[in-house]
Amino acid sequence: MRYGGLYHMFYQYNPKGAVWGNIVWAHSVSKDLVNWTPLDPAIFPSQPSDINGCWEWTKSPKNPLMAPTIANKINSSSFRDPTTAWVGKDGYWRVLIGSKRDTRGMAILYKSKNFVNWVQAKHPLHSAKGTGMHVLKVSLDDTKHDHYLIGTYNSAKDIFIPDTGFEDNKFVLRYDYGKYYASKTFFDDGKNRRILMGWVNESSSVADDIKKGWSGIHLVQWPVEEVESLRVNPVNWPAKVVKGGELHQVTGINAVQADVEVSFEVKDFGGAEVLDHWIDPQILCSGKGAAVKGAGTIWSASFCFSRLARIHSSIFQNI
């Protein structure tokens, strides 16, 4: 969030080590979204409802305001990550909480007139079989990936209606095909933009995390303009025709790390393979394997050590 001319980030944090547990609500501030200064944690666990960690901005003496119970039959291990609240035309505040029943993901809807007393709606805003947790912009707990579903929110009935082609509730559209999970957005009123920030989990072991002293980073899905301040000494290549399997050497790069942006222009789509339905590109590519002939090129650059990067692309047409 942005407040008082500063960006404020509140996040899950273990002050006792680089592993999961002992969760507090940590607090860091920044002027430019690039350089961050950690402050004292905003909230520590201090009451029975904090038994599994502390996740709220300000504690209410009426906590917990929303909770899984025997009466509502909500899975207590899958009741998490509430959205930012919004107010409807009827004057009631609304919040969505991700949950699931078996393998059916649900966006449970709560309403409140005073932001203190919350009542669960009779039906979820949306639910879908095989999704694990969260819907609409969905963070799948089973796969640790973020997906999204296109549709229309009916504010009068508090339901989400998927667009044509998405009725089967398969979340095939992903935010990112790397490690990107549990993203949240906030509105930057200073620059009139909405910023999405997600979490990157490492593949390292617990022992490695303890040794290096940290685990998990936040990442913007499409870099904010402030990230440009970290980039220096650009190397530009003129447009050229490339062929599959060619080796291209990029000179003039002496940094330890470099960001590479490559744009392709394809003039003939006549020979492209036909896709007649949506499918997860990662599943499609993994099913075809690396032996499939495509527009692959190899790029090399000299950093502190020799490095080759393969760029492989396949083009499909939809009819």
C-alpha positions as CSV (number, residue, x, y, z in Angstrom):
1,M,0.0,0.0,0.0
2,R,1.0,3.7,-0.4
3,Y,0.6,5.9,2.6
4,G,2.3,9.1,3.7
5,G,4.4,9.3,0.6
6,L,5.9,5.8,1.2
7,Y,5.2,2.3,0.0
8,H,4.4,0.0,2.8
9,M,4.7,-3.8,2.5
10,F,3.3,-6.1,5.1
11,Y,4.3,-9.8,4.8
12,Q,4.7,-13.1,6.5
13,Y,8.0,-13.3,8.3
14,N,9.7,-15.7,10.8
15,P,11.9,-13.6,13.0
16,K,13.6,-16.7,14.4
17,G,14.9,-18.2,11.2
18,A,14.7,-18.8,7.4
19,V,12.2,-21.6,7.7
20,W,8.4,-21.7,8.1
21,G,6.9,-21.0,11.5
22,N,6.6,-18.3,14.2
23,I,4.8,-16.1,11.7
24,V,4.5,-12.3,12.5
25,W,3.3,-9.5,10.3
26,A,6.5,-7.9,9.2
27,H,6.7,-4.3,7.9
28,S,9.1,-2.6,5.4
29,V,8.9,0.8,3.6
30,S,10.3,2.1,0.4
31,K,10.3,5.4,-1.6
32,D,10.9,3.7,-5.0
33,L,9.7,0.0,-4.8
34,V,13.4,-1.0,-5.3
35,N,15.2,-0.1,-2.1
36,W,13.4,-1.3,1.1
37,T,14.0,-0.5,4.8
38,P,12.8,-3.1,7.3
39,L,10.9,-1.7,10.3
40,D,9.8,-3.4,13.5
41,P,7.1,-6.1,12.9
42,A,3.6,-4.6,12.9
43,I,1.9,-7.4,14.8
44,F,3.0,-10.3,17.0
45,P,0.9,-13.3,18.1
46,S,-0.7,-12.5,21.4
47,Q,-4.1,-14.1,21.7
48,P,-5.7,-17.6,21.1
49,S,-6.8,-16.8,17.5
50,D,-3.1,-16.2,16.7
51,I,-2.1,-19.9,17.4
52,N,-1.0,-20.5,13.8
53,G,0.6,-17.1,13.2
54,C,-0.5,-13.4,13.1
55,W,-1.9,-12.2,9.8
56,E,-4.0,-9.1,10.5
57,W,-3.3,-5.3,10.3
58,T,-4.9,-4.4,13.6
59,K,-6.2,-6.8,16.1
60,S,-9.9,-6.6,17.0
61,P,-11.0,-7.6,20.5
62,K,-13.8,-9.6,18.7
63,N,-11.2,-11.8,16.9
64,P,-11.6,-14.1,15.0
65,L,-14.0,-12.1,12.8
66,M,-14.2,-14.9,10.3
67,A,-13.3,-18.5,11.1
68,P,-13.8,-22.1,10.0
69,T,-16.2,-23.9,12.4
70,I,-18.1,-27.1,12.8
71,A,-21.2,-25.3,11.9
72,N,-20.0,-23.9,8.5
73,K,-18.1,-27.0,7.7
74,I,-15.2,-25.0,6.3
75,N,-11.8,-26.8,6.0
76,S,-9.7,-25.2,8.7
77,S,-6.4,-26.1,6.9
78,S,-7.6,-24.3,3.7
79,F,-9.1,-21.0,4.9
80,R,-6.6,-18.3,4.0
81,D,-5.5,-15.2,2.1
82,P,-8.5,-12.8,2.2
83,T,-8.8,-10.2,-0.5
84,T,-8.8,-6.5,0.0
85,A,-12.4,-5.5,1.1
86,W,-14.6,-3.6,-1.3
87,V,-18.0,-2.0,-0.7
88,G,-21.0,-2.7,-3.0
89,K,-23.8,-0.5,-4.1
90,D,-25.9,-1.7,-1.2
91,G,-23.4,-0.3,1.3
92,Y,-22.1,-3.7,2.5
93,W,-18.4,-4.5,2.6
94,R,-17.3,-7.7,1.0
95,V,-14.3,-9.9,1.4
96,L,-13.3,-13.2,-0.4
97,I,-11.4,-16.0,1.4
98,G,-9.9,-18.9,-0.4
99,S,-10.9,-22.4,0.7
100,K,-11.7,-25.8,-0.7
101,R,-13.8,-28.9,-0.2
102,D,-12.0,-32.0,-1.3
103,T,-10.6,-30.8,-4.7
104,R,-13.2,-28.1,-5.3
105,G,-11.7,-24.6,-4.8
106,M,-14.1,-21.9,-3.5
107,A,-14.0,-18.2,-3.1
108,I,-16.0,-17.8,0.1
109,L,-17.8,-14.5,0.3
110,Y,-18.3,-12.6,3.6
111,K,-20.4,-9.4,4.0
112,S,-20.4,-6.7,6.7
113,K,-22.2,-3.4,7.3
114,N,-19.7,-2.1,9.9
115,F,-16.4,-3.9,9.0
116,V,-16.6,-5.7,12.3
117,N,-19.4,-8.2,12.2
118,W,-19.1,-10.5,9.2
119,V,-21.7,-12.9,7.9
120,Q,-20.9,-15.7,5.4
121,A,-22.9,-15.5,2.2
122,K,-25.2,-18.4,1.3
123,H,-23.1,-19.3,-1.7
124,P,-19.4,-18.8,-2.8
125,L,-18.7,-16.1,-5.3
126,H,-17.4,-18.9,-7.5
127,S,-16.3,-22.5,-7.1
128,A,-14.6,-24.9,-9.5
129,K,-13.7,-28.6,-9.2
130,G,-10.0,-29.5,-9.3
131,T,-8.7,-25.9,-8.5
132,G,-7.4,-26.5,-4.9
133,M,-7.8,-23.0,-3.6
134,H,-8.8,-19.5,-4.7
135,V,-10.7,-18.6,-7.9
136,L,-10.9,-15.7,-10.4
137,K,-7.2,-14.8,-9.9
138,V,-6.4,-18.1,-8.4
139,S,-3.3,-19.2,-6.5
140,L,-3.4,-23.0,-6.7
141,D,-2.2,-24.5,-3.4
142,D,-1.6,-27.9,-5.1
143,T,0.7,-26.6,-7.8
144,K,2.0,-23.3,-6.3
145,H,1.2,-21.4,-9.5
146,D,-1.0,-18.3,-10.2
147,H,-3.8,-18.5,-12.8
148,Y,-6.7,-16.4,-13.8
149,L,-10.1,-16.9,-15.2
150,I,-11.9,-14.4,-17.5
151,G,-15.6,-13.6,-16.8
152,T,-18.1,-11.1,-15.4
153,Y,-18.9,-10.3,-11.8
154,N,-22.6,-9.8,-11.1
155,S,-22.7,-7.4,-8.2
156,A,-26.4,-7.8,-7.7
157,K,-26.2,-11.6,-7.2
158,D,-22.6,-11.7,-5.9
159,I,-21.6,-14.4,-8.4
160,F,-18.9,-14.7,-11.0
161,I,-19.9,-15.8,-14.5
162,P,-17.0,-17.2,-16.7
163,D,-16.8,-16.0,-20.3
164,T,-17.5,-18.3,-23.2
165,G,-14.7,-20.8,-23.5
166,F,-14.1,-20.8,-19.7
167,E,-17.3,-22.5,-18.5
168,D,-15.5,-25.7,-17.6
169,N,-13.5,-23.8,-15.0
170,K,-10.1,-24.9,-16.2
171,F,-7.6,-22.2,-15.2
172,V,-5.3,-22.5,-18.2
173,L,-4.2,-18.8,-18.2
174,R,-1.2,-18.3,-16.0
175,Y,0.3,-15.1,-14.8
176,D,3.9,-16.4,-15.2
177,Y,5.5,-19.6,-16.3
178,G,8.4,-19.4,-13.8
179,K,8.0,-19.5,-10.0
180,Y,5.3,-17.0,-9.1
181,Y,2.7,-17.6,-6.5
182,A,0.3,-16.0,-4.0
183,S,0.2,-12.6,-5.7
184,K,-1.7,-9.6,-4.4
185,T,-2.4,-6.2,-5.9
186,F,-2.6,-2.6,-4.5
187,F,-3.5,0.7,-6.1
188,D,-0.7,3.3,-6.3
189,D,-2.7,6.5,-6.2
190,G,0.5,8.6,-6.7
191,K,1.0,7.2,-10.2
192,N,-2.5,6.0,-10.9
193,R,-1.6,2.4,-11.5
194,R,-2.3,-1.0,-10.0
195,I,0.7,-3.1,-8.9
196,L,0.8,-6.8,-8.6
197,M,3.3,-8.4,-6.3
198,G,3.9,-12.1,-5.9
199,W,6.0,-14.6,-3.9
200,V,8.9,-16.6,-5.3
201,N,9.7,-19.8,-3.4
202,E,13.1,-21.4,-3.9
203,S,13.9,-25.0,-4.7
204,S,16.6,-25.1,-2.1
205,S,16.5,-27.4,0.9
206,V,15.7,-26.3,4.5
207,A,19.4,-26.8,5.3
208,D,20.4,-24.5,2.5
209,D,17.9,-21.9,3.6
210,I,19.2,-21.9,7.1
211,K,22.8,-21.6,5.8
212,K,22.1,-18.6,3.6
213,G,19.9,-17.0,6.2
214,W,16.8,-16.2,4.0
215,S,14.1,-17.9,2.0
216,G,11.4,-16.4,-0.3
217,I,11.4,-13.1,-2.2
218,H,8.7,-10.8,-3.5
219,L,8.5,-10.2,-7.2
220,V,6.5,-8.0,-9.5
221,Q,4.9,-9.9,-12.4
222,W,5.7,-7.2,-14.9
223,P,8.5,-5.0,-13.6
224,V,7.5,-1.5,-12.3
225,E,9.3,1.3,-14.1
226,E,11.5,1.9,-11.0
227,V,13.4,-1.3,-11.8
228,E,14.9,0.5,-14.8
229,S,17.1,2.4,-12.3
230,L,19.1,-0.8,-11.8
231,R,19.9,-1.2,-15.5
232,V,23.0,0.3,-16.9
233,N,25.2,-0.1,-20.0
234,P,22.6,-1.4,-22.5
235,V,23.7,-3.5,-25.5
236,N,21.4,-3.1,-28.4
237,W,21.2,-5.4,-31.5
238,P,19.7,-4.4,-34.8
239,A,16.9,-6.4,-36.3
240,K,18.0,-9.5,-38.2
241,V,16.6,-12.6,-39.7
242,V,17.2,-15.7,-37.5
243,K,16.9,-19.3,-38.4
244,G,16.2,-22.3,-36.1
245,G,19.3,-23.8,-34.6
246,E,21.6,-20.8,-35.2
247,L,24.2,-19.6,-32.7
248,H,24.3,-15.9,-32.0
249,Q,27.0,-14.3,-29.8
250,V,26.2,-11.1,-27.9
251,T,29.3,-9.1,-27.2
252,G,29.9,-6.2,-24.8
253,I,28.3,-7.7,-21.7
254,N,30.7,-8.0,-18.7
255,A,28.1,-8.0,-15.8
256,V,27.4,-10.9,-13.5
257,Q,23.7,-10.6,-14.3
258,A,21.9,-9.3,-17.4
259,D,18.3,-8.9,-18.5
260,V,17.5,-9.9,-22.1
261,E,14.5,-8.7,-24.0
262,V,13.9,-10.3,-27.4
263,S,11.1,-9.4,-29.8
264,F,10.1,-11.6,-32.7
265,E,8.2,-10.8,-35.8
266,V,6.7,-13.7,-37.7
267,K,5.1,-13.0,-41.1
268,D,3.8,-16.5,-42.1
269,F,1.4,-18.4,-39.9
270,G,0.1,-20.7,-42.6
271,G,2.1,-23.7,-41.4
272,A,1.3,-23.2,-37.7
273,E,-0.3,-26.1,-35.8
274,V,-4.0,-25.7,-35.1
275,L,-5.4,-25.5,-31.5
276,D,-9.1,-25.8,-31.3
277,H,-9.4,-25.3,-27.5
278,W,-7.5,-23.7,-24.6
279,I,-4.8,-25.7,-23.0
280,D,-2.1,-25.0,-20.5
281,P,1.0,-24.1,-22.6
282,Q,3.3,-25.8,-20.1
283,I,1.4,-29.1,-20.3
284,L,1.3,-28.7,-24.1
285,C,5.1,-28.2,-24.4
286,S,6.0,-30.9,-21.9
287,G,3.8,-33.4,-23.7
288,K,5.4,-32.7,-27.1
289,G,8.9,-32.8,-25.7
290,A,12.1,-31.1,-26.8
291,A,12.4,-33.2,-29.9
292,V,9.7,-31.3,-31.7
293,K,11.1,-29.0,-34.4
294,G,10.5,-25.3,-33.7
295,A,12.0,-21.9,-34.1
296,G,14.8,-22.5,-31.7
297,T,18.0,-20.3,-31.5
298,I,21.0,-20.3,-29.2
299,W,22.4,-17.1,-27.8
300,S,25.7,-16.8,-26.0
301,A,27.3,-14.0,-23.9
302,S,30.4,-13.6,-21.8
303,F,29.7,-12.9,-18.2
304,C,32.1,-14.0,-15.4
305,F,31.8,-17.4,-17.0
306,S,30.6,-18.7,-20.4
307,R,26.8,-19.0,-20.7
308,L,24.5,-20.3,-23.4
309,A,20.8,-19.5,-23.4
310,R,18.4,-21.4,-25.6
311,I,15.2,-19.6,-26.8
312,H,12.6,-22.1,-28.2
313,S,9.2,-21.0,-29.4
314,S,6.3,-22.7,-31.1
315,I,3.5,-20.9,-32.8
316,F,-0.1,-22.2,-32.9
317,Q,-3.2,-20.9,-34.6
318,N,-6.7,-20.9,-33.2
319,I,-9.7,-21.5,-35.5
